[in-house]
Amino acid sequence: MRNARLTVTTLAVLGLCACGRVEGVMTPIAFETPPGVSRVDMLVATTRSAVGVDPAQMFSGERGAEPAFADVAISIPPDARRQVGEVQWPQSLPPDPMRDFTTLRADRLTLPAAIERFDARVKRTKQGQVLVFVHGFNTRFEDAVYRFAQIVHDSRTDALPVLFTWPSRGRLLAYGYDHESATFSRDALERLLQGLVDDKAVHEVSILAHSMGNWVTIEALRQMAIRDRGLPGKIKNVMLAAPDVDFDVFQQQIAQISPTAGRFVVFVSRDDRALLASRRVWGDKPRVGGVDLSNPLYAQDFARDRILAIDLTGVRSDDPLGHSTFAAAPEIVRAIGLRLAGGQALWEGESVGERVGAATAGAIGAVGSVAGAAASAPFAPFEGRALENVGDGLAGVGDNLGYGASSLIGR
């Protein structure tokens, strides 16, 4: 009985309950845009099912028979009326655009329609950049959409947003189902990434994965690397935030993706309570996102694989679990956006560790200079020594144009 209670308690820590949240937020609202309100347009690829789903929900947490697509637009309240890093959910419907995130468009698309809209938009981006977001555990469809809209807006990136959302039931006790659903979705994510790379108008693809979304992301990249003997040069940044992945398994996966070493950035934190709970669920095996970078064994492993490791331990955010700090801490999400806006990999040129390290020190400055120095310290060992001599191996950008944009999901 004690073990059963412990398991329930542990799983409950793995996400935040959406109890009391208003339903039906994906119903589009038409209104005159008030001054200061921003808009985020994104394309969606999903392995979720739409069968029997209310249009106000769009997609469920069940697994779809085949990939589906959507075009979504979300309005963001004026910056003066919101906290950077927060998703401001409507408390009632219709939402107030001056106060709430609001759905402006929610169109389900066929594959040809999705390709047409993607091609039209990517040509309008400054550098042909695409940002793919893969969410984590306990995430309903609307959660993924609104969180990605917040990240895109707060990071101020000009990249074309593409959300890949897999079948999470959005329930705390569906952890096992969610993990299997992530595995179920890895082939679809691989085909999506291949389609983006094959599109001639796309010059750069960045990937941001969170929590359990790292599992499906790393698996998809591993398959690509094995199939094609390495990843395409267009995949320039792979950002792994709070990876809920067994560290031993991660090492095996990265070993297969070794030709892309130097493009990977991992955000870790010892304050991540969700990953502490996950570690207990998985037999007390360390999760990648929760490792202690002061441990020389982890330092050596990241350095060997030329992975830039950024320690967010101690960074303040509005996430009580410390699991979404990468998106909820204003300094961090803006630092990422500034780097992507420059059209550079996170490890190129000026040290992103210095940039984010300064942001980290500022974010936790209230606890004192010693803590600030401790938070910044992990950046130094991984940049430079760990990333030197990467250059020539990553300089070329592969053509990989064989299948064209029509392979966004199926080929």
NUPAVEX-770188 format. One record per residue (C-alpha): residue in three letters; x, y, z. Coordinates in steps of 0.2 Angstrom, whole numbers, padded with zeros to 4 digits, always signed. Each point is the difference from the previous one (the first is absolute). Layout:
ALAXYZ;...
***
This chain:
MET+0000+0000+0000;ARG+0014+0012+0004;ASN+0008-0003-0017;ALA-0016+0003-0009;ARG-0002+0017+0009;LEU+0018+0004-0004;THR-0003-0004-0018;VAL-0015+0011-0001;THR+0008+0014+0009;THR+0016-0001-0011;LEU-0011+0000-0016;ALA-0009+0015+0007;VAL+0015+0010+0000;LEU+0004-0003-0018;GLY-0012+0014-0006;LEU-0012+0013+0004;CYS-0018-0004+0001;ALA-0011+0011-0012;CYS-0015-0003+0012;GLY-0012+0015-0001;ARG+0007+0006-0017;VAL-0014+0006-0012;GLU-0003-0012-0014;GLY-0002+0005-0018;VAL+0014+0012-0002;MET+0004-0006-0018;THR-0016+0008-0007;PRO+0005+0014-0010;ILE-0005+0018+0005;ALA-0002+0014-0012;PHE+0004+0018+0006;GLU+0008+0016-0004;THR+0018-0001+0005;PRO+0002+0011+0015;PRO+0016+0011+0001;GLY+0015-0010+0007;VAL-0007-0017-0004;SER+0012-0012-0009;ARG-0003-0015-0011;VAL+0009-0016-0002;ASP-0004-0011-0016;MET+0005-0018+0001;LEU-0002-0016-0010;VAL-0003-0016+0009;ALA+0004-0018-0004;THR-0007-0013+0012;THR-0002-0019+0003;ARG-0015+0004+0011;SER-0018-0006-0005;ALA-0014+0012-0006;VAL-0013-0014+0000;GLY-0015+0005+0010;VAL+0008+0016+0007;ASP-0009+0016+0003;PRO+0006+0014-0012;ALA+0004+0010+0015;GLN+0013-0013+0005;MET+0006-0004-0017;PHE+0010-0015+0005;SER+0000-0013+0014;GLY+0013-0009+0010;GLU-0004-0016-0010;ARG+0012-0007-0014;GLY-0005+0004-0018;ALA+0000-0012-0014;GLU+0010+0012-0010;PRO+0008+0017+0002;ALA-0011+0015+0000;PHE+0003+0018-0003;ALA-0006+0017+0006;ASP+0002+0019-0002;VAL-0002+0009+0016;ALA+0002+0019+0005;ILE+0001+0006+0018;SER-0001+0018+0006;ILE+0011+0005+0015;PRO-0005+0014+0012;PRO+0010+0016+0000;ASP+0017-0002+0009;ALA-0005+0013+0012;ARG-0015-0011+0006;ARG+0009-0017+0002;GLN+0016-0008+0007;VAL+0012-0006-0012;GLY+0001-0019+0001;GLU-0018-0002+0005;VAL-0014-0007-0010;GLN-0016+0010+0006;TRP-0014-0012-0002;PRO-0018+0007-0002;GLN-0010-0001+0016;SER-0016+0000-0010;LEU-0006+0000-0018;PRO+0000+0010-0011;PRO+0018+0005+0005;ASP+0006+0018+0003;PRO+0014+0003-0013;MET+0008+0014+0011;ARG+0002-0013+0014;ASP-0001-0017-0007;PHE+0008-0011-0013;THR-0013-0001-0014;THR-0002-0012-0014;LEU-0003+0009-0017;ARG+0001-0014-0012;ALA-0001-0019+0002;ASP-0001-0008-0017;ARG+0003-0019-0003;LEU+0009-0003-0016;THR+0003-0013-0013;LEU+0019-0004-0003;PRO-0001+0009-0017;ALA-0007+0015+0008;ALA+0013+0000+0014;ILE+0014-0001-0012;GLU-0008+0015-0010;ARG-0001+0011+0015;PHE+0017-0005+0007;ASP+0009+0004-0017;ALA-0009+0017-0001;ARG+0005+0004+0018;VAL+0018-0006+0000;LYS+0004+0010-0015;ARG-0005+0016+0010;THR+0013-0004+0014;LYS+0016+0010+0000;GLN+0012-0015-0001;GLY-0011-0015-0004;GLN+0000-0005+0019;VAL-0012-0012+0008;LEU-0002-0004+0018;VAL-0008-0016+0005;PHE-0007-0002+0017;VAL-0003-0018+0008;HIS-0009+0001+0017;GLY+0001-0011+0015;PHE-0011-0011+0012;ASN-0017+0005+0006;THR-0004+0012-0015;ARG-0016+0002-0008;PHE-0001+0006-0018;GLU-0005+0018+0006;ASP+0014+0000+0013;ALA+0013-0004-0014;VAL-0007+0014-0011;TYR-0001+0013+0013;ARG+0017-0004+0008;PHE+0008+0000-0017;ALA-0008+0017-0004;GLN+0007+0007+0016;ILE+0018-0006-0004;VAL-0001+0007-0018;HIS-0006+0017+0006;ASP+0011+0001+0015;SER+0016-0005-0009;ARG-0004+0012-0014;THR+0006-0012-0013;ASP-0004+0002-0019;ALA+0001-0018-0003;LEU-0016-0008-0007;PRO-0008-0010+0014;VAL-0004-0018-0003;LEU-0008-0010+0015;PHE+0002-0019+0000;THR-0013-0006+0013;TRP-0001-0018+0005;PRO-0014-0009+0009;SER+0001+0005+0018;ARG-0016-0003+0010;GLY+0004+0015+0011;ARG-0003-0010+0016;LEU+0012-0002+0014;LEU-0002-0019+0002;ALA+0002-0003-0019;TYR+0019+0000+0001;GLY+0002-0017-0008;TYR-0013+0003-0014;ASP+0009+0017-0004;HIS+0017-0008-0001;GLU-0006-0014-0012;SER-0009+0014-0010;ALA+0016+0009-0002;THR+0009-0016-0006;PHE-0015-0003-0012;SER+0003+0018-0007;ARG+0018-0001-0004;ASP-0002-0006-0018;ALA-0012+0015-0004;LEU+0012+0012+0008;GLU+0015-0007-0011;ARG-0011+0002-0015;LEU-0004+0018+0004;LEU+0018+0005+0003;GLN+0005-0009-0016;GLY-0013+0010-0009;LEU+0005+0016+0007;VAL+0018-0003-0005;ASP-0005-0005-0017;ASP-0009+0016-0003;LYS+0011+0012-0011;ALA-0007+0015+0009;VAL+0006-0006+0017;HIS+0018+0005+0004;GLU+0000-0004+0018;VAL-0010-0011+0012;SER+0001+0002+0019;ILE-0008-0012+0012;LEU-0006+0003+0018;ALA-0006-0015+0010;HIS-0006+0000+0018;SER-0001-0014+0013;MET-0007-0016-0007;GLY+0000+0008-0017;ASN+0019-0002+0000;TRP-0003-0019-0001;VAL-0009+0001-0016;THR+0012+0013-0007;ILE+0016-0009+0004;GLU-0008-0016-0007;ALA-0005+0008-0016;LEU+0017+0008-0002;ARG+0009-0017+0004;GLN-0010-0008-0014;MET+0004+0014-0012;ALA+0019-0002+0004;ILE+0000-0018-0002;ARG-0010+0000-0016;ASP+0010+0014-0008;ARG+0017-0002+0008;GLY-0002+0016+0009;LEU-0012+0015+0002;PRO-0002+0013-0014;GLY+0009+0016+0002;LYS-0016+0010+0000;ILE-0004-0007+0017;LYS+0010+0013+0009;ASN-0006+0001+0018;VAL-0007-0014+0011;MET-0005+0007+0017;LEU-0005-0013+0013;ALA-0009+0008+0015;ALA-0002-0010+0016;PRO+0002-0017-0010;ASP-0010-0013+0009;VAL+0012-0013-0007;ASP+0010-0014+0009;PHE+0018+0007-0001;ASP+0007-0018-0005;VAL-0012-0001-0014;PHE+0004+0018-0005;GLN+0018-0005-0002;GLN-0004-0014-0011;GLN-0012+0011-0011;ILE+0013+0014-0002;ALA+0014-0013-0005;GLN-0011-0003-0015;ILE-0002+0018-0004;SER+0019+0004+0003;PRO+0003+0009-0017;THR-0011+0014+0006;ALA+0009+0003+0016;GLY+0001+0019+0004;ARG-0018+0004-0005;PHE-0007-0007+0016;VAL-0004+0011+0015;VAL-0008-0008+0016;PHE-0008+0011+0013;VAL+0002-0009+0017;SER-0005+0005+0018;ARG+0001-0008+0017;ASP-0015+0009+0005;ASP-0011-0009-0012;ARG-0013-0009+0012;ALA-0009-0009-0015;LEU+0016-0009-0005;LEU+0004-0005+0018;ALA-0017-0008+0000;SER+0003-0008-0017;ARG+0017-0007+0006;ARG-0010-0009+0014;VAL-0012-0007-0013;TRP+0014-0007-0011;GLY+0009-0009+0014;ASP+0011+0014+0007;LYS+0009+0002-0017;PRO+0006+0018-0003;ARG-0010+0010-0013;VAL+0011+0011-0012;GLY-0009+0016+0005;GLY+0004-0002+0019;VAL+0018-0005+0000;ASP+0013+0010+0011;LEU+0012+0008-0012;SER+0013+0002+0014;ASN+0002-0019+0000;PRO+0015-0003-0011;LEU-0007-0016-0007;TYR-0014+0010-0009;ALA+0011+0014-0005;GLN+0012-0013-0009;ASP-0015-0008-0008;PHE-0007+0016-0007;ALA+0017+0006-0005;ARG+0004-0016-0009;ASP-0016+0002-0010;ARG+0003+0019-0003;ILE-0017+0004+0008;LEU-0002+0017+0007;ALA-0008-0002+0017;ILE-0008+0015+0008;ASP-0004-0001+0019;LEU-0016+0009+0005;THR+0000-0005+0018;GLY-0005+0015+0010;VAL-0008+0010-0014;ARG-0017+0007+0006;SER-0015-0003-0010;ASP-0019-0001+0003;ASP+0001-0019-0002;PRO-0002-0007+0017;LEU+0008-0017-0005;GLY+0015+0008-0009;HIS-0004-0010-0015;SER-0004+0013-0013;THR+0013+0013+0005;PHE+0007+0001-0018;ALA-0017+0007-0005;ALA-0006+0009+0016;ALA+0016+0009+0004;PRO+0000+0016-0011;GLU+0019+0002+0000;ILE+0003-0018-0007;VAL-0014+0000-0013;ARG+0006+0017-0007;ALA+0018-0006+0000;ILE-0005-0015-0011;GLY-0010+0011-0012;LEU+0014+0013-0002;ARG+0012-0014-0005;LEU-0012-0008-0012;ALA-0004+0017-0008;GLY+0018+0002-0004;GLY-0001-0015-0011;GLN+0014-0009+0009;ALA+0001-0016+0009;LEU+0000+0002+0019;TRP+0018-0005+0002;GLU+0007+0011-0014;GLY+0008+0017+0002;GLU-0003+0009+0016;SER-0002-0012+0014;VAL-0019-0004+0003;GLY+0006-0006+0017;GLU+0006+0017+0004;ARG-0016+0008-0005;VAL-0011-0012+0009;GLY+0012-0001+0014;ALA-0002+0019+0003;ALA-0019-0002-0001;THR+0001-0014+0012;ALA+0010+0010+0012;GLY-0012+0014-0001;ALA-0015-0011+0002;ILE+0006-0006+0016;GLY+0010+0015+0006;ALA-0011+0003+0015;VAL+0007-0016+0008;GLY+0018+0008+0000;SER+0015+0001-0011;VAL+0007-0017+0006;ALA-0016-0009-0007;GLY+0001+0010-0016;ALA+0018-0005-0002;ALA-0005-0018+0003;ALA-0013+0000-0013;SER+0011+0008-0013;ALA+0014-0012+0003;PRO-0006-0015-0009;PHE+0001+0009-0017;ALA+0018+0002+0000;PRO+0005-0019-0001;PHE-0011-0004-0014;GLU+0003+0014-0012;GLY+0017+0001-0007;ARG+0008-0016+0006;ALA-0015-0011-0004;LEU-0005+0009-0016;GLU+0017+0004-0008;ASN+0005-0008-0016;VAL-0018-0002-0005;GLY+0001+0013-0015;ASP+0004-0010-0015;GLY-0011-0015+0003;LEU-0015+0012+0001;ALA+0004+0013-0013;GLY-0009-0008-0014;VAL-0019+0001-0003;GLY-0006-0015-0009;ASP-0012+0001-0014;ASN-0011-0014+0004;LEU-0013+0006-0012;GLY-0006-0017-0007;TYR-0018-0001+0005;GLY-0005+0019+0001;ALA-0013+0008+0011;SER-0013-0014-0003;SER+0009-0011+0012;LEU-0005+0011+0015;ILE-0007-0016+0008;GLY-0002-0014-0013;ARG+0013-0006-0013;
***
